[in-house]
């Protein structure tokens, strides 16, 4: 059974599971969010999971570039262009899949049948174990929605004081913070002690000022070969499998799978329902959705 047949089969099933949606974000550009999203997805795939990357960077897809993938269609085409979900799934390295959002989902334009869109999203929930949402640089409304509505949020920072402060400000802005599983990755560290210092500094600030904590997910060593791999569109976890960053990313993937949440997963369907139904549209389970006048 090929991928298209498998997805069509899943489309017909009533007993649908919910994938684990992990939004990877950070307070500023240059922290390596996209590189981490791509390599973490590959590491999870190596562990045997079905993994999908969703690029939520509206207008400029860094994840697409790093993967060497060209998206002909996007989720926006599923919402507005009568495309099926199988039309927008792209093949990445070693079986990792990729989808671009392609547009801003914070506003519903015109008459659309959300039942069809939600049924397509439901297929992704059932087929994939992990969905990694790469937010790219900057925070637009769609990115903010993914951060606020995901159960799992991975915050990426570096040892730079400005990056740590930006990460704190971002976490402070997250809605319903107490309901989130927050994780920290410190990128571009020189050694473990530098990582511990960054984690303790940020975590203590969260405890003292926000009354919350962030899970210690791991760190990634600084390595000039990472830039080389980005330019070559060949993720470091594949090109230099024995490098420190590759081992770091593999350890992070294992840590992530070991963090089991007791909460009921929203999945992609739950996220997109909240995102679109809160956008000003009126949704009825048996009727079309229209944007408010």
Secondary structure, 3 states (H helix, E strand, C coil): CCHHHHHHHHHCCCCCCCCEEEEEECCCCCCCHHHHHHHHHHHHHHCCCCEEEEECCCCCCHHHHHHCCCCCCCHHHHHHCCCCHHHHCEECHHHCEEEECCCCCCCCCCCECHHHHHHHHHHHHHHCCEEEEECCCCCCHHHHHHHHHCCEEEEEEECCHHHHHHHHHHHHHCCCHHHCEEEEEEEEECCHHHHHHHHHHHHHHHHHHHCCCCEEEEEEECCHHHHHHHHHCCCHHHHCCCCHHHHHHHHHHHHHHHCCCCCCCCHHHHHHHHHHHCCCEECCCCCCEEECC
